[in-house]
Amino acid sequence: MPKSKMNTTLNYSPNFDVKKRRLKQIKFIIFHYTGMKKESQAINKLTNSKSKVSSHYLIKNNGEILTLVPDLYVAWHAGESSWKKYKSINKYSIGIEISNSGHEYSYKKFSKKQIESILKLSTYLIKKYKIKSNFILGHSDIAPDRKKDPGEKFPWKYLSENKIGNWHNLNEKNLLKKRDQIVDKLEVNKFITNLYKIGYPKNIFLNTYKYSKLLTSAFQRRFRQELVNGIIDQECLFISNKLTKTLNKKS
């Protein structure tokens, strides 16, 4: 059994829904980066009532974990989002912000202390709320048309090795041979269908080509992090095939 409480520093945010949710409603963990130049700016924004944004936790550069909103309240971190049958992911998720300047301000690797804290906090939450591996996601997974965080430097592979989230576990040398290999129209459709089966959201309001590129980039940031170009190739298709089969077995 997980410990009933985890040691964190309290720095409460006023930005949450007043109505409490039931413990069983918590089904997702969503990772974000703060995307601001300074850590202090991010903390101020997440705790300022005028900003209308928050998360449940923030992991600082030094690995310190701040509790901003208690778990049973809905924090405002995901915005317009969906995954599988779930819409408005805020209602069902725990949001974890990680201090990082992000793509707009010289995106950097996450620190070792941050990764240790991600591991510790996630393990605790997974046990406490019985969260499934395919419901541990990045902001770009649930809102691929709007978001890039936590980005291609987020340690998804390492976390999956520690039972946090999914990874494909395919042979890297074999995958590399498939990189940049052209796909035909049927294979493009197969890839996009795979992504919808995995859980990625559809978007009927955006141009199909534009959304396909954004969706592919989100998938690459998560599962093919060395090259994020929004272009579907045989490597992407192969990874998506493997993930679809693996997740179907789990469900």
C-alpha positions in Angstrom: 0.0 0.0 0.0 1.2 3.5 -0.7 2.0 5.9 2.1 -1.2 7.9 3.0 0.7 11.1 2.6 3.7 12.3 0.7 6.2 15.0 1.8 5.7 18.1 -0.2 5.9 21.8 0.4 2.5 23.5 0.5 2.0 26.6 -1.7 -1.7 26.6 -2.5 -3.2 28.0 -5.6 -6.7 29.6 -5.6 -7.3 28.3 -9.1 -9.5 25.1 -8.8 -13.1 24.0 -8.9 -14.8 24.4 -5.5 -16.7 21.1 -5.7 -14.7 18.1 -4.6 -14.5 15.0 -6.8 -14.6 11.4 -5.8 -11.4 9.5 -5.5 -12.5 7.1 -8.2 -12.8 10.0 -10.7 -9.1 10.4 -10.8 -7.9 8.3 -13.8 -5.0 10.3 -15.4 -1.7 11.8 -14.6 -0.8 14.7 -17.0 2.7 16.1 -17.2 3.5 19.6 -18.3 6.5 21.9 -18.4 6.1 25.4 -17.1 7.4 27.1 -20.3 8.6 30.2 -18.6 12.0 31.8 -18.3 12.2 31.8 -14.5 10.9 29.3 -12.0 9.7 32.1 -9.8 7.5 33.5 -12.6 5.9 30.0 -13.1 5.1 29.7 -9.4 3.6 33.2 -9.3 1.5 32.4 -12.4 0.2 29.1 -11.0 -0.8 30.7 -7.7 -2.2 34.0 -9.0 -6.0 34.1 -9.2 -5.9 36.4 -12.3 -4.0 33.7 -14.4 -6.8 31.1 -14.1 -4.3 28.3 -14.4 -2.9 25.8 -11.9 -1.8 22.3 -11.4 -1.8 19.9 -8.4 1.9 19.7 -8.1 5.0 21.6 -9.3 8.4 20.1 -9.4 11.2 22.7 -9.0 14.6 22.6 -10.7 16.1 21.3 -7.4 13.6 18.4 -7.2 11.4 20.0 -4.5 7.8 19.1 -4.9 5.2 21.8 -4.3 1.5 21.0 -3.7 -0.6 23.7 -5.3 -4.0 22.1 -5.3 -5.1 19.1 -3.2 -5.8 16.0 -5.3 -9.5 15.8 -4.8 -10.1 19.3 -6.3 -10.1 19.9 -10.1 -7.0 22.0 -11.0 -7.0 24.1 -14.2 -4.1 22.6 -16.1 -5.3 20.7 -19.2 -7.7 23.1 -21.0 -9.6 21.8 -24.0 -8.4 18.2 -24.1 -9.5 14.6 -24.7 -8.2 11.0 -24.6 -10.2 8.0 -25.7 -13.8 8.6 -24.5 -12.8 11.2 -22.0 -13.4 14.9 -22.7 -12.2 17.9 -20.6 -9.3 15.9 -18.9 -9.1 18.4 -16.0 -12.1 16.6 -14.4 -10.3 13.2 -14.3 -6.6 14.1 -13.8 -3.8 15.0 -11.6 -1.7 17.8 -13.2 2.1 17.9 -12.6 4.0 20.9 -13.8 7.8 20.6 -14.1 10.0 23.7 -14.1 11.5 24.0 -17.5 11.8 27.0 -19.9 10.2 25.0 -22.7 10.5 25.3 -26.5 10.0 29.1 -26.6 13.0 29.8 -24.2 15.8 27.4 -25.0 14.2 24.1 -24.0 16.6 22.1 -21.7 16.9 18.6 -20.3 15.1 17.9 -17.1 17.5 17.7 -14.1 18.3 14.4 -12.4 16.7 15.7 -9.2 13.5 16.5 -11.1 13.4 13.0 -12.7 13.9 11.4 -9.2 10.9 13.5 -8.0 8.8 12.7 -11.0 9.5 9.0 -10.3 8.7 9.2 -6.6 5.5 11.3 -7.0 4.1 9.3 -10.0 4.7 6.0 -8.2 2.8 7.3 -5.2 -0.1 8.6 -7.3 -0.4 5.5 -9.5 -0.7 3.2 -6.4 -3.1 5.6 -4.6 -5.5 6.1 -7.5 -4.8 2.8 -9.4 -3.9 4.8 -12.6 -3.4 2.7 -15.8 -0.2 3.0 -17.7 -2.0 4.3 -20.9 -3.6 7.1 -18.9 -0.2 8.6 -17.9 0.3 11.3 -20.6 1.8 14.6 -21.6 -0.2 17.7 -22.3 0.7 17.3 -26.0 -0.9 13.9 -26.1 -4.3 15.2 -24.9 -4.1 18.5 -26.9 -1.9 17.9 -29.9 -3.2 20.9 -31.8 -2.2 23.3 -29.1 0.6 22.0 -26.9 4.2 20.7 -27.1 4.9 20.0 -23.5 6.5 18.2 -21.7 8.3 17.7 -25.0 10.9 15.4 -26.6 13.4 15.7 -23.7 10.9 14.3 -21.2 12.2 10.8 -20.0 9.3 8.7 -21.2 11.5 5.6 -21.9 13.2 5.7 -18.5 9.8 6.2 -16.7 8.3 3.3 -18.5 11.2 1.1 -17.3 10.0 2.1 -13.8 6.3 1.2 -14.6 5.2 4.8 -15.3 3.5 5.2 -18.7 4.0 3.3 -21.9 6.9 2.8 -24.3 7.3 0.6 -27.3 10.4 -1.5 -26.4 11.3 -2.1 -30.0 14.9 -2.7 -31.2 16.4 0.7 -31.8 18.8 -0.5 -34.6 15.8 -2.1 -36.5 13.8 1.1 -36.0 16.6 3.3 -37.4 16.5 1.4 -40.6 12.9 2.4 -41.1 13.4 6.1 -40.4 12.6 8.3 -43.3 11.3 5.4 -45.4 8.2 6.5 -47.4 4.7 5.4 -46.5 1.9 5.0 -49.0 -1.6 6.4 -48.6 -3.0 3.3 -47.0 -0.2 3.2 -44.5 -0.8 6.9 -43.6 -4.4 6.0 -42.9 -3.3 3.0 -40.8 -1.0 5.2 -38.8 -3.6 7.8 -38.0 -6.1 5.0 -37.2 -3.6 3.5 -34.8 -3.2 6.9 -33.0 -7.0 7.1 -32.5 -7.0 3.6 -31.1 -4.2 4.4 -28.7 -6.3 7.3 -27.5 -5.2 10.5 -29.3 -8.1 12.9 -29.9 -9.7 13.7 -33.3 -10.2 17.3 -34.5 -12.9 17.9 -37.0 -12.4 21.7 -37.0 -8.8 21.8 -38.3 -7.6 21.1 -41.9 -7.0 17.3 -42.1 -3.4 17.7 -43.4 -2.5 20.3 -40.8 -4.0 18.3 -37.9 -2.3 15.1 -39.2 1.1 16.9 -38.9 0.4 18.2 -35.4 -0.8 14.7 -34.3 2.3 13.1 -35.8 4.5 15.6 -34.0 2.8 14.9 -30.7 3.3 11.1 -31.2 7.0 11.6 -32.1 7.6 13.8 -29.0 6.4 10.9 -27.0 7.6 7.8 -28.8 10.3 8.9 -31.4 12.0 11.7 -29.6 15.2 11.9 -31.7 13.4 13.3 -34.7 10.2 15.4 -34.4 9.3 16.6 -37.9 5.6 15.8 -38.2 6.3 13.5 -41.2 4.9 10.0 -41.1 7.5 7.3 -42.1 7.9 3.6 -41.7 9.5 4.0 -38.3 6.4 5.9 -36.9 4.1 3.3 -38.5 6.0 0.4 -37.0 6.0 1.9 -33.5 2.3 2.7 -33.7 1.5 -0.9 -34.8 3.4 -2.2 -31.8 1.7 0.1 -29.3 -1.7 -0.6 -30.7 -1.2 -4.4 -30.3 0.3 -4.0 -26.8 -2.5 -1.7 -25.5 -5.2 -3.9 -27.0 -3.8 -6.8 -24.9 -3.8 -4.7 -21.8 -7.4 -3.5 -22.2 
